[in-house]
């Protein structure tokens, strides 16, 4: 009787899986793309070691005719973090380092918020689970569009402020993954990019994947930015070469399908163990837990706990483990979601900064789980359209502007070099009556300054930027009207210029 019952349950499971209508999913994806006004995207679904779907939708650039296919490249951004963690796991497996090794054993200059004791205690494991005490996205202004080397970025990260005690909170930090990339370099004697290609990308046959915009082929999507004034507009690719260990991989749905299948197969690919099962299990073990808000539970029911492993986000989902990660790059968003018990994986790659990837991933997963099969795209779209992003912040600043005011000092007094230990030099110059601001090692952030009100000037960026448009710089004066420093106000949720407090040299 028990055998018959087990057989019945197995047949029921197979029957349930067979009911998934991939053609209907395909149509849903395309309709969602149109609803969200996404120029182009690519989606892959893998199940039981096979590719169920790997397809491109839409076009590479808005207004163009060049269509996206399954080999078109998109930035996967922070989905790169899982590759870094897997590289570290491989090195641990090979006995070249230990998870508990101190970071300073490899990077003697590594320092956190001026605390020598804490800095000496940080382990390789700590780098990969967002528990070192830094705030979410804090310090990203150091590397954003900067020409600094990874080592220079890490050294300046010493001045990023502590926001919670060591190993006693969660703060998503790209800086620590940049440090992890440098640990790989020190251990192997080669850049982490070379190591990941040799031990993962090449064995998996990820032939199209690159880790630098210098290597982009013709079959590459163009990044886009949604704007209130002009709608969705194309923007230039931004170099993430220096912070590549935090988010520099550029891949396709076909290549990412291989990556997911290897992970879902216990680290094995084509008879070769790319990553040991024991080490992979450690990557998928929560190292830093955090609570889910009530709003989060309501928007995505079926979750009770969530946390971060090593390079992966983890949660329970309708009674089973779900492994996932999102990625946000200048002009592109992505999402990877896997359910190991179902041997199911989904990747969604997009060429714009619209939040379509997460609801699509959940919709597809739920079709296989036969759980909560609602219209995820429509619900998330309605929620997204009800929010104005940072428009309200900008509108508030525009409304506060006082017209008819004058600066307290001549523009010549503003000229000079301003220094912030976390960032370096920021210079203000006057070129034939045009006031300009330049950021050290980040020439792409150059801008002109136009008087806003009092001693505040609007930043008129030379180039279009993905995460921000409007910004101001205020010049600080002492009691004798001597310019002492500047304060930057650039409303956005990712690159925190307000963390800088440059003082005039």
N, C-alpha and C positions, 0 to 999 in steps of 0.2 A: 504493500500500500504506500509506504514512504517513497519507494522508487517511482511509483506511478504519479504521486503528488509532485515530486521533484521534476519529473518529465513534463507534467502539465504546466508547471510554473515556467519552465524553460521555453516551452512552446508558446506560452502566453507572452513571454518577454520578446521572443523572436517576432511573433505576430504584431506586437505593439510597435517594434522598431520598423517593421516592413510597411507600416501605415504612414510613415513620414513621406509626404509628397514634396520631393525636391523641386519639381517644376513650380509648385505653388510658392515655395520659398524663393525661388529665382524671380518670380513675378513680384513678390512682396518687396524684395530688395530693390528692384528697379523702380517700383512705385515710391518707395521710401526715399530713394535718391532724388526723384523729381520733387517730392513734397518738401524735402529739406533744401532744395536748390543746391545740391552738391554737383559740381561739374563732372567729377570722375571718381571712381572707387573700384576696388577689387576685393573679392570675398572668397575665402576658401573654407570648406567644411571637410574634415576628415573623420572617418568612423571605422572602427575595427581594422585599423591599419591600411585603409584605402582612402583615396581622395574621392569624395562624393561630389564635390563641386569646387572648381577653381576657375573664376571667371572675372572679366573686367566689365564695368558698367560706365556708360557715359564717355566723356572725352578727357584728354590729358590737360587741355586748357580751354577755358570758357570761350565760346565763340568760334572754336576751331573744329576741325573735322577729324583730327587724328584720335582714334578711339583707344580707350584703355583695354588691354588684354591681360591674361593671367601672368605675363612676364613683365608688365609695366612696373617700374620701380617707384616706391613711395618711401618717405622717411618713416621708420617705425618708432623713432624717438626713444622713450623710456622702456619700450619693450626690449631694448638693447641690454638692459640691466640683467635680465635672466641669462644672457650669453656670458656676461662678465662673471656672474656667480657660478655658472657651469665651468668656466675656465679655472676659477679658484678651486672648485670641487675636484677637477681633474688633477690639478697640482697636488692637492691633499692626497688623493688616491695614489699618485705616483711617489708620494713621500718627499716631495720637494718643499712643502711647508705644512703647517698645522693651522686649523681654524683658530686655535688659542694663541698662536704666535702674536707677539706684540707688533703693532704697525711700525713702531720706531726701530724694530730690528731691521726693517727694510728701508724705511724713510726716516732717517734720524732727525730731519727738520720738521716732522709732523707735529703740529701743536694745535690744541683746541682752547679757545677763549682765555689764553694766558695762564691756564692751570697746568703746571708741570706734572703734578701727580696724576691727574686724569689723563693727560696726554700720554704718559708712560704706560697707562693701563689699557688703552684702547687696543682691541684685538682685530685681527683680519675679519673675524665673524661680525664684529660690531659695525664694520664699514658697510655691510650689505643689508642691514635691517632697520635703519633709520632710528637708532636709539642713543646716539651719542650726545644729545642735548641741544642740537641746533633746531631752529624753527623751520617749518615747511617752506621751501624755496628760498630761505634766507641765504644771502651771499651769492645768489645766481648772477647778480649784477657784476660780479668779479669777472666771470668768464663770458658773459653774453656779448657776442660779436667782437670779442677781444682777440688779439694776436699773441697773447701770453701763452707760454708753454704750460703743460699740466703741472710741472713742478712749481712754477711761479704762481699759478692759481692756488695750489695747496698751501704754499707759504703764506699767501695773503689771507687765506681762510682762517688763519690763526686769530684774526681780528673780528670774525663773525661772532656776535654776542650769544651767550648761553641763554636759553629760554626755559629749560627744565633741567633737573639733575640728571647726571649721567646714568643711562639705562633705566630711567624712570619716566619715560614718555615716548611719544611718537612725533617725529618731525621729518617729513620727507626731504631728504637732502641729496642733491645731485653731486655736491662737492665730495662726499665720501666715496662715491663710485668712481670719480676721477682719481681719487687716492688709490682705490682698489686696482685700477688700471695700471697705476705706477708700481704697485706691489708686484703685479704680474711681470712688468718690465724688469724689475730688479731681480726677481727669482729666475726668470728665463733668459735674460740678456737680450730680449727682443721686445718690440712694442706689443701691447696686448692685441692689437689688430692682427699682427702676424700669427700670434698664437691661436686666436679663435679661428682664423682661416684654416690653419694647418690641422687643428684637432676637431673642428666641428663643421665649418662651412664646406671645406673640400670633401671630407668623407661623406657628407650628406648630399653632395652634388648641388649645393646652392650656388649655381654658376653665375647667376645674374646679380647676386648681392654684392654691394660695395660698402665701404666705410668712410668715404670722403666724396664731397661734391666734385672734386677734381677728377673722379673716375666715372662720372655719370655718363651712361650710354645714351643713344638717341631715344630709346624706348623708356622714357622717364616722364612722370607726371609733373605738371607745374604747380607749385604751391599757390593757394588763393587765400584771400582775407575778406570776410564779410564786412561791409561798411554801410553805415546808415545813409551816406550821401550818394554813393555810386554803386551800391549793391555789391555783389561778389566780384573782386578784382584780382588779377594775377599779381604775384609779388616775386621777387628774386629768391633763389635758393640762398640760405644762410649757411655759412661754414660752421659746423660743429666739430671740426677736427680736433681741437684741443680738449673739449669735454666729451670726446667720442665714447668713452667708457660709461658716460651717463646717458647717452642717447644718440650716438652717431651712425647707427646701422641704417642702410637704405636697402629695402628688399621688395620682393614681389609676393603675390598670393601663392604662386607655385612653390617658391623657395620656403616660405613660411609654413606651408603645409608639411613639408619634409621635416622641418624643425619640430612641429607639433607631434607628428607621428613618432619621431625618435623619442621625445619626452614621454608620450603615452605608452611606448613600448618598453618602459623601464630603462631607457638610455641606450637601447640597442638599435642599430640600423644596419641592414644588409649583412647580418651575422656578426657585426663588430660592435663591441661595447664602447660607445663614445663616452659614456659616463656611468660609473658604477652605481648599481641600484641603491646601495646603502647611502652613498653620497647624495644621490638625487632625492632620496627620502628625507634627508636632512634639509635640502633646499625647500622642500614642501612641508616642513614642520614649522609651526608658528614660533618665531623668536621674539616677536613684539606684538602683543595683543592690544586692541583698543575697542572701545564700545561703539556700537552702532546707534546713531541718533534715532529717535522715534520717526522723524521725517524720512530717514533713509530706509527704515524697515517698512514704512508705508509705501514708498515708491518702488521698492524691490522686496516684496514679501518672500518668505521662505528662508530668510537669513536670520540667524540669532547671534552668531559670533563672527568676528573678523579679525584679521591680523596680518602681519607681514612675515614671510619666511626669509629666504635669502635670495633676493632678486625677484621674488614673486609675491603677489597679493593672494591671500588665502581666506576662505570662508566656508561655513557649512551652507548648503543650498538644497532645500527640500530633502534634508536627511543625508546628503552626500557631500564629498569634498569638491569644491570648485577652485581651480587655480587660474588666476587671471592677471592681467596688467594692462594699463592704458599707456598711451604715448601722445605727447603734445609737442609738435615741432612748429617752427615758423611756417604757417600755411598748411599744415597737415595734422590730422588726428588719426589714431589707430587703437585697436583693441584686440587682445588675444584672450580667449576664454576656453578652458579645458575642463572636462569632467572625467577624471581618470577611470572611475568605476564603469563608465559607459564607453570608454575608449573614444571619446568624442572631443573634437577640437574645432574652434571657429576663430578665424582671423578676419578683421575688417580693416581695410586700409583706405584712407580718403585723402583727397587733395584740397581740402579746405578745413577751416576751423569751425566746423559745425559738429554738435554733439550727437551725430547719428550712429557712431560706431558702437557705443554701449547698448542702446536699445536694440539694435540689430543683432548683436551677439546674444543678448538674453532671449530675444524672440526665437532665434534658431535653436538655441539650447533647449528652450522649453518645448519646442515642437518634438524633440526627441524624448524629453522627459515626460511629455504629456501632462505638464503642470502649468497652470497660470498662462494659458494660451490666448492672452489678450492682445490687443493692437498696441504693442510696445512703442512702435515708431510714432504713432499718432499722439499718444499720451506724453511722450518725452518732447515731441515737437511743440505741443501746446504749452508745456511748462517752459520750454526754452524761449518761445516767443513772448511769454508773459514777463520775461526778465529782460532788462536792458543792458546787461553787462556792466560796463563802467560808464555808460552814457549819463546815468544819474550823477555820478561823481563829477564828471566833466561839466554837466549842466549846472551843478551847484557852484562850481568854481567860476563859471562864466557869469552866473547871476550875482556873485559877490564882487565882481570887478567894479572898481570905482573910476569912472571916467573923469577926465579933466585934471588928473593929478600929475605931478612932476617928480622926477627922481630927486633925492636929497643931495646927490653929488654928481659931478660931471662924469660922463662915460669913461673918460681917461683914467679916473680913479678906480674903475672896476677892473681894468686890465691887469693881468698878472697870472701867477701860477698858484693854484689851490691844491693842497695836499690832504688826502685822507689815507690813513694807514691800511685800511681794508682794500682800498682801490688803487691808490697811487696819485698821480698828478692829473688835474683837470685845469686846462688853461683857457683864459678869456683874453681875446685879442681884439684890436680895433683896426680893421683893414680898410683904409680909405673911407672911414665913416660907418663901416658895417661892423657891428659888434658880433663876435663869433665865440662859440664854445667848442672845445675839443677834449675828448677823453683819451687818456693815455692808453696806447696799444689798441685802441678801438676807433680807428678813423671813420668807420661806417656810422658812428654815432654823432658825427660832427653836425653842427647846426648853427643857424644865425639866431640872434636874440633881438626881439622887438619889445619895446616898452609896453608893459601891461598896465600896471598902476604902482604908484609910489616907487619903491626900490625893487620891484619885481618885474621880471621880463619873461615874455612867452618864448618857449623853445620852438623854433621852426626847423624841424629836422630836414637835413639835405635829402634823405632817402626815406622811403616808406618802410615802416616797421610793423611787424605782425602783432605784437602784444600791446602797443600803445600808439597814440597819435598826439594828443594834447599834453603839454607839460610846461611848467614854469620853473624859473630859478630866482630865488630871492637873495639879495645881497645884504649881509648882516653888517651893521655899523656899530661902532662903540659910541660913547658919549660925546666924542669929539669929531664925529662923522668920518672916522677912519674905517675903511672897509676891512673887516676881519675874516669873513668867511661867506660861504654860500649854503643854501638849503635847496634841495631839488624836490619838486613835487610833480610826479609823472603817474597819474592814476592808471593802475593795472593790477592784475592779480598774480603776477609771476616775477617780474623783474623789479626789484625793490630799490629804486634810486633813493628813497627816503632813508635808507639805512646809512647812506653816506653823509658825513658831516665835514666837508673839506674846509680847511683853514688856509688863509692866504700866507704864503711864505714870506 
